[in-house]
Amino acid sequence: QVQLVESGGGLVQAGGSLRLSCAASGIIGSINTMGWYRQAPGKQRELVATITSGGGTNYADSVKGRFTISRDNAKNTVYLQMNSLKPEDTAVYFCSIRWGPTYWGQGTQVTVSS
């Protein structure tokens, strides 16, 4: 049974930083793409960043230069370093992995105060 456990969310002032982690268990072999998405109140879930097994990355324009996605394949863990946070970054952040089907974490709240 595949499980994704996220951690690292919280409340931070604008301009601050947070680091999200997502550890996947129940995995045999390698994970293809790992990523982070977010959903703000009243809005649709949107892509934040993805990283392939080879290390290729893709970012939403709104986070380029501020967020960095990385992964530790030995630990089946994906990270999201978020710097220079803005109030508009406030959302529930979900990690996602593609390992055959796509799996989702339960989400972690990130709140940025102005």
DOFIFI-965826 format. One record per residue: y, x, z of N, C-alpha, C in turn; residue in three letters; residue number from 1. Coordinates in Angstrom, 3 decimals, decimal comma. Layout:
<recs>
REC / npy / npx / npz / capy / capx / capz / cpy / cpx / cpz / res / n
REC / Y / X / Z / Y / X / Z / Y / X / Z / Ala / NUM
...
</recs>
This chain:
<recs>
REC / npy / npx / npz / capy / capx / capz / cpy / cpx / cpz / res / n
REC / -1,188 / 0,851 / 0,000 / 0,000 / 0,000 / 0,000 / 1,239 / 0,887 / 0,000 / Gln / 1
REC / 2,096 / 0,689 / -0,972 / 3,301 / 1,498 / -1,093 / 4,384 / 0,940 / -0,172 / Val / 2
REC / 4,989 / 1,823 / 0,584 / 6,109 / 1,436 / 1,443 / 7,252 / 2,416 / 1,260 / Gln / 3
REC / 8,473 / 1,890 / 1,256 / 9,678 / 2,704 / 1,193 / 10,486 / 2,448 / 2,458 / Leu / 4
REC / 10,807 / 3,520 / 3,162 / 11,557 / 3,393 / 4,408 / 12,871 / 4,136 / 4,257 / Val / 5
REC / 13,966 / 3,383 / 4,338 / 15,302 / 3,956 / 4,183 / 15,919 / 4,233 / 5,551 / Glu / 6
REC / 16,802 / 5,201 / 5,593 / 17,537 / 5,505 / 6,807 / 18,860 / 6,156 / 6,430 / Ser / 7
REC / 19,784 / 6,184 / 7,392 / 21,034 / 6,907 / 7,197 / 22,254 / 6,046 / 6,980 / Gly / 8
REC / 22,098 / 4,756 / 6,879 / 23,265 / 3,894 / 6,701 / 24,066 / 3,807 / 7,986 / Gly / 9
REC / 25,225 / 3,158 / 7,895 / 26,052 / 2,991 / 9,081 / 27,477 / 2,671 / 8,735 / Gly / 10
REC / 28,343 / 2,824 / 9,745 / 29,766 / 2,553 / 9,603 / 30,518 / 3,876 / 9,559 / Leu / 11
REC / 31,403 / 4,022 / 8,586 / 32,169 / 5,260 / 8,442 / 33,567 / 4,914 / 7,953 / Val / 12
REC / 34,524 / 5,750 / 8,300 / 35,883 / 5,536 / 7,822 / 36,027 / 6,032 / 6,388 / Gln / 13
REC / 36,982 / 5,474 / 5,692 / 37,251 / 5,921 / 4,327 / 37,505 / 7,424 / 4,311 / Ala / 14
REC / 36,926 / 8,064 / 3,312 / 37,020 / 9,514 / 3,207 / 35,875 / 10,249 / 3,869 / Gly / 15
REC / 35,075 / 9,530 / 4,626 / 33,953 / 10,137 / 5,327 / 32,718 / 10,281 / 4,457 / Gly / 16
REC / 31,645 / 10,720 / 5,098 / 30,389 / 10,990 / 4,385 / 29,212 / 10,364 / 5,113 / Ser / 17
REC / 28,199 / 10,034 / 4,340 / 26,908 / 9,595 / 4,862 / 25,819 / 10,153 / 3,968 / Leu / 18
REC / 24,640 / 10,311 / 4,541 / 23,479 / 10,745 / 3,758 / 22,362 / 9,753 / 3,976 / Arg / 19
REC / 21,926 / 9,146 / 2,888 / 20,814 / 8,205 / 2,937 / 19,519 / 8,928 / 2,572 / Leu / 20
REC / 18,439 / 8,498 / 3,222 / 17,113 / 9,016 / 2,909 / 16,169 / 7,858 / 2,666 / Ser / 21
REC / 15,183 / 8,088 / 1,833 / 14,165 / 7,074 / 1,557 / 12,839 / 7,789 / 1,367 / Cys / 22
REC / 11,913 / 7,514 / 2,268 / 10,596 / 8,139 / 2,221 / 9,570 / 7,126 / 1,728 / Ala / 23
REC / 8,798 / 7,522 / 0,727 / 7,765 / 6,664 / 0,168 / 6,406 / 7,080 / 0,704 / Ala / 24
REC / 5,615 / 6,100 / 1,110 / 4,250 / 6,362 / 1,564 / 3,282 / 5,536 / 0,744 / Ser / 25
REC / 1,995 / 5,905 / 0,837 / 0,983 / 5,199 / 0,058 / 0,941 / 5,630 / -1,391 / Gly / 26
REC / 1,535 / 6,805 / -1,681 / 1,621 / 7,307 / -3,050 / 0,528 / 8,344 / -3,293 / Ile / 27
REC / -0,140 / 8,228 / -4,433 / -1,081 / 9,248 / -4,886 / -0,542 / 9,812 / -6,193 / Ile / 28
REC / -0,364 / 11,117 / -6,240 / 0,188 / 11,718 / -7,439 / 1,696 / 11,780 / -7,378 / Gly / 29
REC / 2,320 / 11,889 / -8,531 / 3,769 / 12,064 / -8,578 / 4,476 / 10,763 / -8,909 / Ser / 30
REC / 5,719 / 10,688 / -8,440 / 6,556 / 9,526 / -8,703 / 7,434 / 9,835 / -9,902 / Ile / 31
REC / 7,562 / 8,906 / -10,795 / 8,397 / 9,111 / -11,967 / 9,865 / 9,103 / -11,553 / Asn / 32
REC / 10,508 / 8,010 / -11,664 / 11,939 / 7,926 / -11,354 / 12,161 / 7,374 / -9,955 / Thr / 33
REC / 13,083 / 7,979 / -9,246 / 13,518 / 7,490 / -7,943 / 15,010 / 7,194 / -8,038 / Met / 34
REC / 15,460 / 6,211 / -7,291 / 16,867 / 5,870 / -7,433 / 17,419 / 5,073 / -6,273 / Gly / 35
REC / 18,722 / 4,898 / -6,340 / 19,458 / 4,102 / -5,367 / 20,256 / 3,036 / -6,100 / Trp / 36
REC / 20,246 / 1,850 / -5,535 / 21,028 / 0,732 / -6,028 / 21,799 / 0,157 / -4,845 / Tyr / 37
REC / 22,789 / -0,652 / -5,132 / 23,532 / -1,281 / -4,037 / 23,928 / -2,699 / -4,414 / Arg / 38
REC / 24,124 / -3,503 / -3,379 / 24,539 / -4,874 / -3,587 / 25,589 / -5,238 / -2,549 / Gln / 39
REC / 26,772 / -5,522 / -3,027 / 27,860 / -5,956 / -2,162 / 27,822 / -7,476 / -2,040 / Ala / 40
REC / 28,420 / -8,039 / -0,999 / 28,415 / -9,495 / -0,815 / 28,996 / -10,209 / -2,023 / Pro / 41
REC / 28,260 / -11,197 / -2,524 / 28,726 / -11,988 / -3,645 / 28,619 / -11,319 / -4,986 / Gly / 42
REC / 28,009 / -10,127 / -5,019 / 27,883 / -9,404 / -6,279 / 26,423 / -9,137 / -6,600 / Lys / 43
REC / 26,184 / -8,798 / -7,859 / 24,832 / -8,465 / -8,282 / 24,475 / -7,037 / -7,852 / Gln / 44
REC / 23,179 / -6,791 / -7,723 / 22,721 / -5,436 / -7,432 / 23,066 / -4,535 / -8,610 / Arg / 45
REC / 23,563 / -3,331 / -8,311 / 23,948 / -2,411 / -9,373 / 23,372 / -1,021 / -9,127 / Glu / 46
REC / 23,216 / -0,318 / -10,224 / 22,724 / 1,060 / -10,164 / 23,763 / 1,958 / -9,509 / Leu / 47
REC / 23,297 / 2,838 / -8,631 / 24,163 / 3,883 / -8,085 / 23,794 / 5,223 / -8,724 / Val / 48
REC / 22,513 / 5,595 / -8,611 / 22,074 / 6,871 / -9,173 / 20,565 / 6,875 / -9,295 / Ala / 49
REC / 20,068 / 7,610 / -10,277 / 18,626 / 7,811 / -10,426 / 18,338 / 9,278 / -10,671 / Thr / 50
REC / 17,096 / 9,661 / -10,382 / 16,650 / 11,033 / -10,613 / 15,212 / 10,992 / -11,080 / Ile / 51
REC / 14,922 / 11,726 / -12,149 / 13,582 / 11,746 / -12,690 / 12,728 / 12,789 / -11,985 / Thr / 52
REC / 11,450 / 12,813 / -12,305 / 10,553 / 13,788 / -11,697 / 10,940 / 15,208 / -12,088 / Ser / 53
REC / 11,592 / 15,350 / -13,223 / 12,039 / 16,664 / -13,676 / 13,406 / 17,060 / -13,172 / Gly / 54
REC / 14,035 / 16,176 / -12,408 / 15,342 / 16,486 / -11,835 / 16,536 / 15,978 / -12,621 / Gly / 55
REC / 16,296 / 15,277 / -13,711 / 17,405 / 14,715 / -14,464 / 18,060 / 13,589 / -13,696 / Gly / 56
REC / 19,390 / 13,568 / -13,680 / 20,118 / 12,584 / -12,893 / 21,002 / 11,702 / -13,749 / Thr / 57
REC / 21,286 / 10,523 / -13,212 / 22,179 / 9,572 / -13,858 / 22,966 / 8,876 / -12,764 / Asn / 58
REC / 24,285 / 8,752 / -12,963 / 25,143 / 8,164 / -11,954 / 25,993 / 7,037 / -12,534 / Tyr / 59
REC / 26,290 / 6,060 / -11,697 / 27,299 / 5,069 / -12,073 / 28,655 / 5,770 / -12,139 / Ala / 60
REC / 29,488 / 5,333 / -13,055 / 30,800 / 5,964 / -13,210 / 31,590 / 5,920 / -11,903 / Asp / 61
REC / 31,412 / 4,866 / -11,132 / 32,209 / 4,680 / -9,918 / 31,891 / 5,691 / -8,825 / Ser / 62
REC / 30,757 / 6,385 / -8,932 / 30,367 / 7,334 / -7,876 / 30,299 / 8,773 / -8,372 / Val / 63
REC / 30,489 / 8,983 / -9,646 / 30,411 / 10,346 / -10,194 / 31,416 / 11,256 / -9,503 / Lys / 64
REC / 30,947 / 12,439 / -9,122 / 31,810 / 13,401 / -8,444 / 31,884 / 13,209 / -6,945 / Gly / 65
REC / 31,374 / 12,086 / -6,457 / 31,405 / 11,818 / -5,005 / 30,002 / 11,751 / -4,395 / Arg / 66
REC / 29,059 / 11,208 / -5,156 / 27,689 / 11,045 / -4,664 / 26,769 / 12,038 / -5,359 / Phe / 67
REC / 25,738 / 12,483 / -4,634 / 24,734 / 13,368 / -5,206 / 23,348 / 12,878 / -4,819 / Thr / 68
REC / 22,516 / 12,660 / -5,819 / 21,141 / 12,252 / -5,574 / 20,243 / 13,473 / -5,683 / Ile / 69
REC / 19,234 / 13,541 / -4,818 / 18,263 / 14,636 / -4,864 / 16,924 / 14,096 / -4,377 / Ser / 70
REC / 15,889 / 14,901 / -4,570 / 14,560 / 14,461 / -4,147 / 13,734 / 15,647 / -3,691 / Arg / 71
REC / 12,790 / 15,351 / -2,824 / 11,808 / 16,330 / -2,364 / 10,454 / 15,771 / -2,767 / Asp / 72
REC / 9,897 / 16,296 / -3,837 / 8,646 / 15,749 / -4,360 / 7,484 / 15,948 / -3,388 / Asn / 73
REC / 7,498 / 17,019 / -2,623 / 6,414 / 17,269 / -1,665 / 6,397 / 16,209 / -0,568 / Ala / 74
REC / 7,584 / 15,657 / -0,274 / 7,698 / 14,652 / 0,782 / 7,836 / 13,243 / 0,229 / Lys / 75
REC / 7,828 / 13,107 / -1,098 / 8,050 / 11,789 / -1,725 / 9,293 / 11,113 / -1,157 / Asn / 76
REC / 10,348 / 11,883 / -1,064 / 11,587 / 11,406 / -0,457 / 12,754 / 11,610 / -1,412 / Thr / 77
REC / 13,627 / 10,618 / -1,441 / 14,844 / 10,705 / -2,238 / 16,037 / 10,584 / -1,292 / Val / 78
REC / 17,082 / 11,327 / -1,619 / 18,283 / 11,359 / -0,793 / 19,498 / 10,940 / -1,613 / Tyr / 79
REC / 20,499 / 10,454 / -0,906 / 21,783 / 10,179 / -1,533 / 22,883 / 10,689 / -0,603 / Leu / 80
REC / 23,521 / 11,774 / -1,003 / 24,654 / 12,309 / -0,256 / 25,911 / 11,622 / -0,776 / Gln / 81
REC / 26,602 / 10,944 / 0,120 / 27,796 / 10,183 / -0,265 / 29,014 / 10,786 / 0,418 / Met / 82
REC / 29,911 / 11,313 / -0,373 / 31,147 / 11,908 / 0,139 / 32,355 / 11,104 / -0,346 / Asn / 83
REC / 33,477 / 11,332 / 0,297 / 34,735 / 10,659 / -0,078 / 34,524 / 9,155 / -0,221 / Ser / 84
REC / 33,894 / 8,584 / 0,770 / 33,553 / 7,163 / 0,697 / 34,803 / 6,297 / 0,693 / Leu / 85
REC / 34,711 / 5,186 / -0,033 / 35,798 / 4,235 / -0,183 / 35,353 / 2,873 / 0,332 / Lys / 86
REC / 36,286 / 2,032 / 0,730 / 35,890 / 0,689 / 1,191 / 35,063 / -0,071 / 0,147 / Pro / 87
REC / 35,325 / 0,172 / -1,129 / 34,563 / -0,529 / -2,173 / 33,129 / -0,035 / -2,297 / Glu / 88
REC / 32,772 / 1,012 / -1,559 / 31,379 / 1,455 / -1,511 / 30,564 / 0,646 / -0,509 / Asp / 89
REC / 31,217 / -0,216 / 0,250 / 30,516 / -1,043 / 1,226 / 29,512 / -1,943 / 0,533 / Thr / 90
REC / 28,254 / -1,863 / 0,977 / 27,177 / -2,624 / 0,352 / 25,883 / -2,350 / 1,109 / Ala / 91
REC / 24,870 / -3,113 / 0,766 / 23,515 / -2,775 / 1,184 / 22,938 / -1,873 / 0,098 / Val / 92
REC / 22,439 / -0,730 / 0,504 / 21,886 / 0,254 / -0,429 / 20,354 / 0,179 / -0,393 / Tyr / 93
REC / 19,768 / 0,085 / -1,581 / 18,326 / -0,024 / -1,720 / 17,790 / 1,190 / -2,475 / Phe / 94
REC / 16,702 / 1,751 / -1,999 / 16,053 / 2,772 / -2,803 / 14,970 / 2,103 / -3,644 / Cys / 95
REC / 14,627 / 2,779 / -4,709 / 13,672 / 2,245 / -5,669 / 12,868 / 3,390 / -6,256 / Ser / 96
REC / 11,589 / 3,154 / -6,475 / 10,767 / 4,143 / -7,156 / 9,983 / 3,461 / -8,269 / Ile / 97
REC / 9,744 / 4,233 / -9,330 / 8,895 / 3,752 / -10,417 / 7,593 / 4,542 / -10,352 / Arg / 98
REC / 6,545 / 3,847 / -9,946 / 5,221 / 4,459 / -9,845 / 4,246 / 3,437 / -10,366 / Trp / 99
REC / 4,167 / 3,330 / -11,690 / 3,538 / 2,164 / -12,296 / 4,580 / 1,061 / -12,227 / Gly / 100
REC / 4,411 / 0,080 / -11,400 / 5,473 / -0,904 / -11,192 / 6,656 / -0,287 / -10,438 / Pro / 101
REC / 7,703 / -1,080 / -10,268 / 8,855 / -0,624 / -9,500 / 8,766 / -1,188 / -8,091 / Thr / 102
REC / 9,015 / -0,314 / -7,125 / 8,978 / -0,707 / -5,730 / 10,376 / -0,557 / -5,133 / Tyr / 103
REC / 10,669 / -1,413 / -4,131 / 11,990 / -1,424 / -3,501 / 11,876 / -1,261 / -1,994 / Trp / 104
REC / 12,867 / -0,599 / -1,420 / 12,986 / -0,541 / 0,020 / 13,632 / -1,810 / 0,552 / Gly / 105
REC / 13,762 / -1,862 / 1,876 / 14,290 / -3,069 / 2,514 / 15,811 / -3,081 / 2,533 / Gln / 106
REC / 16,428 / -1,948 / 2,262 / 17,885 / -1,868 / 2,228 / 18,462 / -1,344 / 3,523 / Gly / 107
REC / 19,572 / -0,631 / 3,397 / 20,288 / -0,129 / 4,558 / 21,780 / -0,389 / 4,342 / Thr / 108
REC / 22,445 / -0,872 / 5,378 / 23,842 / -1,256 / 5,259 / 24,751 / -0,037 / 5,353 / Gln / 109
REC / 25,677 / 0,045 / 4,431 / 26,738 / 1,052 / 4,470 / 28,068 / 0,298 / 4,508 / Val / 110
REC / 28,844 / 0,568 / 5,535 / 30,144 / -0,078 / 5,684 / 31,225 / 0,993 / 5,787 / Thr / 111
REC / 32,213 / 0,908 / 4,907 / 33,307 / 1,876 / 4,890 / 34,588 / 1,141 / 5,270 / Val / 112
REC / 35,175 / 1,551 / 6,377 / 36,399 / 0,899 / 6,837 / 37,624 / 1,631 / 6,294 / Ser / 113
REC / 38,678 / 0,858 / 6,074 / 39,910 / 1,446 / 5,518 / 40,839 / 1,947 / 6,615 / Ser / 114
</recs>
